[in-house]
Amino acid sequence: MKLTINGEPKSFDTPPSNVAQLLRMLDLNDKPIVVEHNQTAIAPSEFQNRRLSDGDSLEVITIAAGG
């Protein structure tokens, strides 16, 4: 499966079936993040049910508190 993540093409031998699984594979599942899937922002409650397909595009933004 090929996905575009933050503008970079990535290939997966074992494809993630949903956004939650992708975030685990990228070691981002415990971080506060915002995800846009095919130009649509999705809520964290949707990560488990949002299916991924070959050619999908995602923007993953880590939220960092500032001071």
PyMOL CGO cylinders between C-alpha atoms (Angstrom):
from pymol import cmd
from pymol.cgo import CYLINDER

trace = [
    CYLINDER, 0.00, 0.00, 0.00, 1.20, 3.49, -0.84, 0.3, 1, 1, 1, 1, 1, 1,
    CYLINDER, 1.20, 3.49, -0.84, 0.11, 6.51, 1.19, 0.3, 1, 1, 1, 1, 1, 1,
    CYLINDER, 0.11, 6.51, 1.19, 1.18, 10.12, 1.11, 0.3, 1, 1, 1, 1, 1, 1,
    CYLINDER, 1.18, 10.12, 1.11, 1.89, 11.33, 4.65, 0.3, 1, 1, 1, 1, 1, 1,
    CYLINDER, 1.89, 11.33, 4.65, 2.70, 15.00, 5.15, 0.3, 1, 1, 1, 1, 1, 1,
    CYLINDER, 2.70, 15.00, 5.15, 3.53, 15.29, 1.46, 0.3, 1, 1, 1, 1, 1, 1,
    CYLINDER, 3.53, 15.29, 1.46, 5.94, 12.35, 1.47, 0.3, 1, 1, 1, 1, 1, 1,
    CYLINDER, 5.94, 12.35, 1.47, 5.16, 9.06, -0.30, 0.3, 1, 1, 1, 1, 1, 1,
    CYLINDER, 5.16, 9.06, -0.30, 5.38, 6.04, 1.98, 0.3, 1, 1, 1, 1, 1, 1,
    CYLINDER, 5.38, 6.04, 1.98, 5.02, 2.35, 1.15, 0.3, 1, 1, 1, 1, 1, 1,
    CYLINDER, 5.02, 2.35, 1.15, 3.85, -0.30, 3.59, 0.3, 1, 1, 1, 1, 1, 1,
    CYLINDER, 3.85, -0.30, 3.59, 4.50, -4.02, 3.18, 0.3, 1, 1, 1, 1, 1, 1,
    CYLINDER, 4.50, -4.02, 3.18, 1.92, -4.67, 5.88, 0.3, 1, 1, 1, 1, 1, 1,
    CYLINDER, 1.92, -4.67, 5.88, -0.72, -2.06, 5.15, 0.3, 1, 1, 1, 1, 1, 1,
    CYLINDER, -0.72, -2.06, 5.15, -2.53, -0.32, 8.00, 0.3, 1, 1, 1, 1, 1, 1,
    CYLINDER, -2.53, -0.32, 8.00, -6.26, -0.90, 7.75, 0.3, 1, 1, 1, 1, 1, 1,
    CYLINDER, -6.26, -0.90, 7.75, -7.30, 2.31, 9.50, 0.3, 1, 1, 1, 1, 1, 1,
    CYLINDER, -7.30, 2.31, 9.50, -5.92, 5.60, 10.81, 0.3, 1, 1, 1, 1, 1, 1,
    CYLINDER, -5.92, 5.60, 10.81, -5.49, 4.29, 14.37, 0.3, 1, 1, 1, 1, 1, 1,
    CYLINDER, -5.49, 4.29, 14.37, -3.34, 1.40, 13.15, 0.3, 1, 1, 1, 1, 1, 1,
    CYLINDER, -3.34, 1.40, 13.15, -1.26, 3.77, 11.00, 0.3, 1, 1, 1, 1, 1, 1,
    CYLINDER, -1.26, 3.77, 11.00, -0.62, 6.03, 14.00, 0.3, 1, 1, 1, 1, 1, 1,
    CYLINDER, -0.62, 6.03, 14.00, 0.54, 3.00, 16.03, 0.3, 1, 1, 1, 1, 1, 1,
    CYLINDER, 0.54, 3.00, 16.03, 2.88, 2.00, 13.19, 0.3, 1, 1, 1, 1, 1, 1,
    CYLINDER, 2.88, 2.00, 13.19, 4.31, 5.55, 13.14, 0.3, 1, 1, 1, 1, 1, 1,
    CYLINDER, 4.31, 5.55, 13.14, 4.61, 5.54, 16.96, 0.3, 1, 1, 1, 1, 1, 1,
    CYLINDER, 4.61, 5.54, 16.96, 2.23, 8.49, 17.22, 0.3, 1, 1, 1, 1, 1, 1,
    CYLINDER, 2.23, 8.49, 17.22, -0.74, 6.87, 18.95, 0.3, 1, 1, 1, 1, 1, 1,
    CYLINDER, -0.74, 6.87, 18.95, 0.03, 8.37, 22.40, 0.3, 1, 1, 1, 1, 1, 1,
    CYLINDER, 0.03, 8.37, 22.40, 0.66, 11.91, 21.18, 0.3, 1, 1, 1, 1, 1, 1,
    CYLINDER, 0.66, 11.91, 21.18, -1.90, 14.72, 20.82, 0.3, 1, 1, 1, 1, 1, 1,
    CYLINDER, -1.90, 14.72, 20.82, -2.36, 15.02, 17.06, 0.3, 1, 1, 1, 1, 1, 1,
    CYLINDER, -2.36, 15.02, 17.06, -4.66, 16.30, 14.36, 0.3, 1, 1, 1, 1, 1, 1,
    CYLINDER, -4.66, 16.30, 14.36, -5.20, 14.17, 11.26, 0.3, 1, 1, 1, 1, 1, 1,
    CYLINDER, -5.20, 14.17, 11.26, -6.50, 15.20, 7.86, 0.3, 1, 1, 1, 1, 1, 1,
    CYLINDER, -6.50, 15.20, 7.86, -7.48, 12.28, 5.61, 0.3, 1, 1, 1, 1, 1, 1,
    CYLINDER, -7.48, 12.28, 5.61, -7.92, 13.10, 1.91, 0.3, 1, 1, 1, 1, 1, 1,
    CYLINDER, -7.92, 13.10, 1.91, -8.35, 16.80, 2.77, 0.3, 1, 1, 1, 1, 1, 1,
    CYLINDER, -8.35, 16.80, 2.77, -10.95, 16.16, 5.49, 0.3, 1, 1, 1, 1, 1, 1,
    CYLINDER, -10.95, 16.16, 5.49, -10.09, 16.74, 9.14, 0.3, 1, 1, 1, 1, 1, 1,
    CYLINDER, -10.09, 16.74, 9.14, -11.13, 13.82, 11.33, 0.3, 1, 1, 1, 1, 1, 1,
    CYLINDER, -11.13, 13.82, 11.33, -11.75, 13.61, 15.06, 0.3, 1, 1, 1, 1, 1, 1,
    CYLINDER, -11.75, 13.61, 15.06, -9.73, 11.21, 17.21, 0.3, 1, 1, 1, 1, 1, 1,
    CYLINDER, -9.73, 11.21, 17.21, -12.95, 9.28, 17.85, 0.3, 1, 1, 1, 1, 1, 1,
    CYLINDER, -12.95, 9.28, 17.85, -13.00, 8.44, 14.11, 0.3, 1, 1, 1, 1, 1, 1,
    CYLINDER, -13.00, 8.44, 14.11, -9.41, 7.10, 13.89, 0.3, 1, 1, 1, 1, 1, 1,
    CYLINDER, -9.41, 7.10, 13.89, -10.43, 3.46, 14.52, 0.3, 1, 1, 1, 1, 1, 1,
    CYLINDER, -10.43, 3.46, 14.52, -13.25, 3.48, 11.96, 0.3, 1, 1, 1, 1, 1, 1,
    CYLINDER, -13.25, 3.48, 11.96, -11.58, 5.55, 9.22, 0.3, 1, 1, 1, 1, 1, 1,
    CYLINDER, -11.58, 5.55, 9.22, -10.43, 3.03, 6.62, 0.3, 1, 1, 1, 1, 1, 1,
    CYLINDER, -10.43, 3.03, 6.62, -7.33, 3.62, 4.51, 0.3, 1, 1, 1, 1, 1, 1,
    CYLINDER, -7.33, 3.62, 4.51, -6.95, 2.76, 0.84, 0.3, 1, 1, 1, 1, 1, 1,
    CYLINDER, -6.95, 2.76, 0.84, -4.00, 2.67, -1.53, 0.3, 1, 1, 1, 1, 1, 1,
    CYLINDER, -4.00, 2.67, -1.53, -3.21, 6.21, -2.71, 0.3, 1, 1, 1, 1, 1, 1,
    CYLINDER, -3.21, 6.21, -2.71, -4.78, 8.03, 0.26, 0.3, 1, 1, 1, 1, 1, 1,
    CYLINDER, -4.78, 8.03, 0.26, -3.25, 11.27, 1.47, 0.3, 1, 1, 1, 1, 1, 1,
    CYLINDER, -3.25, 11.27, 1.47, -2.85, 12.19, 5.14, 0.3, 1, 1, 1, 1, 1, 1,
    CYLINDER, -2.85, 12.19, 5.14, -1.57, 15.19, 7.01, 0.3, 1, 1, 1, 1, 1, 1,
    CYLINDER, -1.57, 15.19, 7.01, -0.55, 14.36, 10.58, 0.3, 1, 1, 1, 1, 1, 1,
    CYLINDER, -0.55, 14.36, 10.58, 0.18, 17.30, 12.84, 0.3, 1, 1, 1, 1, 1, 1,
    CYLINDER, 0.18, 17.30, 12.84, 1.55, 16.90, 16.35, 0.3, 1, 1, 1, 1, 1, 1,
    CYLINDER, 1.55, 16.90, 16.35, 0.14, 19.40, 18.83, 0.3, 1, 1, 1, 1, 1, 1,
    CYLINDER, 0.14, 19.40, 18.83, 2.76, 20.97, 21.06, 0.3, 1, 1, 1, 1, 1, 1,
    CYLINDER, 2.76, 20.97, 21.06, 2.05, 23.30, 23.93, 0.3, 1, 1, 1, 1, 1, 1,
    CYLINDER, 2.05, 23.30, 23.93, 4.09, 26.45, 23.99, 0.3, 1, 1, 1, 1, 1, 1,
    CYLINDER, 4.09, 26.45, 23.99, 4.95, 28.97, 26.57, 0.3, 1, 1, 1, 1, 1, 1,
]
cmd.load_cgo(trace, "trace")
